């Protein structure tokens, strides 16, 4: 594409992706009783594959980003329905808190309370990579019937770990906001609007799922 990336363009693409995800979220939520595991694992693994492809071929983002949004909506809808069947009102609480964190981090970014420097970016990326590695190990262990200690427990340590993960996810929002501005400043190709929008959506989904888990932990400990 010959056009250049703009912040407004990236924001518009983000809204489009969120709209697409909302459609399949409703589908996943209503069909979880019949295709629960398929929707959760299919959406999660399919979304991960799409993200990996986009990471190596960002010029395909105008096609891959909408596909990711649709797949991730199935995952979000299905897993939300599972939590909602156990904890009353948890979806409203999780969505509200996710939006609150989003706008809080946007204010922090705009007011430059926290500046996204190269060292800050490297630190957040390393922390995110470490968490991702823990997730992978936990998933592999689960196939052998082994649960990673504290990660999914409603103990004080488990809740503390969840708070740390949410904090890292929130800091990733600052990187996403910075990607929007840096892309425009550097004159990135217009397809990077889709790529950057997908990055923001990935962070928001991660943040929402972690907040969902944290609320469930507090509810279980009552």
C-alpha positions as CSV (number, residue, x, y, z in Angstrom):
1,X,0.0,0.0,0.0
2,X,1.3,3.4,-0.9
3,X,-0.4,5.4,1.9
4,X,1.1,6.3,5.3
5,X,0.0,5.3,8.7
6,X,-1.8,7.9,10.9
7,X,-3.0,7.8,14.5
8,X,-6.6,8.4,13.5
9,X,-6.4,5.6,10.9
10,X,-5.1,3.2,13.6
11,X,-7.9,4.2,16.0
12,X,-10.5,3.6,13.2
13,X,-9.0,0.2,12.5
14,X,-9.1,-0.6,16.2
15,X,-12.8,0.2,16.4
16,X,-13.5,-2.0,13.3
17,X,-11.6,-4.9,14.9
18,X,-13.5,-4.5,18.1
19,X,-16.8,-4.4,16.3
20,X,-15.9,-7.7,14.5
21,X,-14.8,-9.3,17.7
22,X,-18.1,-8.3,19.4
23,X,-20.1,-10.1,16.7
24,X,-18.3,-13.4,17.3
25,X,-18.1,-12.9,21.0
26,X,-21.9,-13.0,21.1
27,X,-21.8,-16.2,18.9
28,X,-19.3,-17.8,21.2
29,X,-21.2,-16.8,24.3
30,X,-24.5,-18.3,23.1
31,X,-23.1,-21.5,21.6
32,X,-20.7,-22.4,24.4
33,X,-23.1,-25.1,25.6
34,X,-22.7,-27.0,22.3
35,X,-19.2,-26.2,21.2
36,X,-17.5,-25.0,24.4
37,X,-14.1,-26.6,24.1
38,X,-13.9,-26.1,20.3
39,X,-14.7,-22.4,20.6
40,X,-12.2,-21.8,23.4
41,X,-9.3,-23.8,22.0
42,X,-10.1,-23.1,18.4
43,X,-10.3,-19.4,18.9
44,X,-7.2,-19.2,21.1
45,X,-5.0,-21.4,19.0
46,X,-6.3,-20.0,15.7
47,X,-5.8,-16.4,16.9
48,X,-2.2,-17.2,18.0
49,X,-1.4,-18.7,14.6
50,X,-2.7,-15.6,12.9
51,X,-0.7,-13.3,15.2
52,X,2.5,-15.3,14.5
53,X,1.9,-15.0,10.7
54,X,1.3,-11.3,11.0
55,X,4.5,-10.9,13.1
56,X,6.5,-12.2,10.2
57,X,4.4,-10.8,7.4
58,X,2.9,-7.5,8.7
59,X,1.9,-6.4,5.2
60,X,-0.8,-9.1,5.3
61,X,-2.3,-7.4,8.4
62,X,-5.3,-5.8,6.5
63,X,-6.5,-9.4,6.0
64,X,-5.1,-11.1,9.1
65,X,-6.2,-8.6,11.7
66,X,-9.9,-9.0,11.0
67,X,-9.5,-12.8,11.0
68,X,-7.8,-12.5,14.4
69,X,-10.6,-10.4,15.7
70,X,-13.2,-12.9,14.6
71,X,-11.4,-15.9,16.0
72,X,-10.6,-14.2,19.3
73,X,-14.2,-13.2,19.7
74,X,-15.2,-16.9,19.7
75,X,-12.6,-17.5,22.5
76,X,-13.6,-14.5,24.5
77,X,-17.4,-15.2,24.2
78,X,-17.0,-18.9,25.2
79,X,-14.7,-18.3,28.1
80,X,-16.9,-15.5,29.4
81,X,-19.9,-17.7,29.3
82,X,-18.0,-20.3,31.4
83,X,-17.2,-17.8,34.0
84,X,-20.7,-16.2,33.9
85,X,-22.2,-19.6,34.6
86,X,-20.4,-19.8,37.9
87,X,-20.1,-16.1,39.0
88,X,-23.0,-13.7,38.8
89,X,-22.3,-10.3,37.3
90,X,-18.6,-11.1,36.6
91,X,-18.8,-10.1,32.9
92,X,-20.0,-6.6,33.6
93,X,-17.4,-6.2,36.3
94,X,-14.6,-7.4,34.1
95,X,-15.6,-5.3,31.1
96,X,-15.9,-2.2,33.3
97,X,-12.5,-2.7,34.9
98,X,-10.9,-3.4,31.6
99,X,-12.2,-0.1,30.1
100,X,-11.2,1.7,33.3
101,X,-7.6,0.5,33.0
102,X,-7.6,1.4,29.3
103,X,-8.6,5.0,29.9
104,X,-6.4,5.3,32.9
105,X,-3.3,4.1,30.9
106,X,-4.3,6.4,28.0
107,X,-4.3,9.4,30.5
108,X,-1.0,8.3,31.9
109,X,0.5,8.0,28.4
110,X,-0.9,11.4,27.2
111,X,0.2,13.2,30.3
112,X,3.6,11.6,30.0
113,X,3.5,10.4,33.6
114,X,5.3,7.3,32.3
115,X,7.4,7.9,29.2
116,X,7.9,5.0,26.8
117,X,11.7,4.9,26.4
118,X,13.7,2.2,24.8
119,X,14.7,0.8,28.2
120,X,11.0,0.9,29.4
121,X,9.9,-0.9,26.2
122,X,12.6,-3.6,26.6
123,X,11.6,-4.2,30.3
124,X,7.9,-4.6,29.5
125,X,8.7,-6.9,26.5
126,X,10.9,-9.1,28.7
127,X,8.3,-9.3,31.5
128,X,5.6,-10.1,28.9
129,X,7.8,-12.8,27.4
130,X,8.5,-14.3,30.8
131,X,4.7,-14.5,31.5
132,X,4.0,-16.0,28.1
133,X,6.6,-18.7,28.8
134,X,5.0,-19.5,32.1
135,X,1.6,-19.8,30.3
136,X,3.1,-22.2,27.8
137,X,4.7,-24.4,30.6
138,X,1.4,-24.4,32.5
139,X,-0.6,-25.5,29.4
140,X,1.9,-28.3,28.6
141,X,1.8,-29.5,32.3
142,X,-2.0,-29.4,32.2
143,X,-1.9,-32.1,29.4
144,X,-0.2,-34.4,32.0
145,X,-2.7,-33.5,34.7
146,X,-0.3,-31.2,36.5
147,X,-1.3,-27.8,37.7
148,X,1.3,-25.1,38.1
149,X,1.4,-24.0,41.8
150,X,-0.3,-20.7,42.6
151,X,-1.0,-19.6,39.0
152,X,-4.7,-20.5,39.2
153,X,-5.2,-20.5,43.0
154,X,-7.2,-18.1,45.0
155,X,-4.6,-17.9,47.7
156,X,-2.9,-14.6,48.7
157,X,0.1,-15.5,46.6
158,X,-2.0,-16.5,43.6
159,X,-4.0,-13.3,43.8
160,X,-0.7,-11.4,44.0
161,X,0.7,-13.1,40.9
162,X,-2.6,-12.2,39.1
163,X,-2.1,-8.5,40.1
164,X,1.4,-8.5,38.7
165,X,0.3,-10.0,35.4
166,X,-2.5,-7.4,35.1
167,X,0.1,-4.7,35.8
168,X,2.3,-6.0,33.0
169,X,-0.7,-6.2,30.6
170,X,-1.6,-2.6,31.5
171,X,1.9,-1.4,30.8
172,X,1.7,-3.1,27.4
173,X,-1.1,-0.6,26.6
174,X,1.5,2.2,26.8
175,X,3.6,0.4,24.2
176,X,0.5,0.0,22.0
177,X,-0.3,3.7,22.3
178,X,3.3,4.6,21.5
179,X,3.2,2.3,18.4
180,X,0.3,4.4,17.1
181,X,2.3,7.7,17.4
182,X,5.6,6.3,16.4
183,X,4.1,4.8,13.3
184,X,2.7,8.1,12.2
185,X,6.0,10.0,13.0
186,X,8.1,7.5,11.1
187,X,5.8,7.5,8.1
188,X,5.1,3.7,8.4
189,X,3.0,2.1,5.5
190,X,-0.7,2.3,6.0
191,X,-1.0,-1.5,6.6
192,X,0.7,-0.9,9.9
193,X,-2.5,0.7,11.1
194,X,-4.1,-2.8,11.0
195,X,-1.0,-4.3,12.6
196,X,-0.9,-1.8,15.4
197,X,-4.7,-2.0,16.0
198,X,-4.3,-5.8,16.3
199,X,-1.6,-5.3,18.8
200,X,-3.9,-3.1,20.9
201,X,-6.7,-5.7,20.6
202,X,-4.4,-8.5,21.7
203,X,-3.4,-6.5,24.9
204,X,-7.1,-5.7,25.7
205,X,-8.1,-9.3,25.4
206,X,-5.3,-10.4,27.6
207,X,-6.1,-7.7,30.1
208,X,-9.8,-8.7,30.1
209,X,-9.1,-12.4,30.6
210,X,-6.7,-11.7,33.5
211,X,-9.2,-9.4,35.2
212,X,-11.9,-12.0,34.7
213,X,-9.6,-14.6,36.5
214,X,-8.8,-12.1,39.3
215,X,-12.5,-11.4,40.0
216,X,-13.2,-15.2,40.0
217,X,-10.3,-15.6,42.5
218,X,-11.8,-13.0,44.9
219,X,-15.2,-14.5,44.5
220,X,-13.9,-18.0,45.2
221,X,-12.1,-16.9,48.3
222,X,-15.2,-15.4,49.9
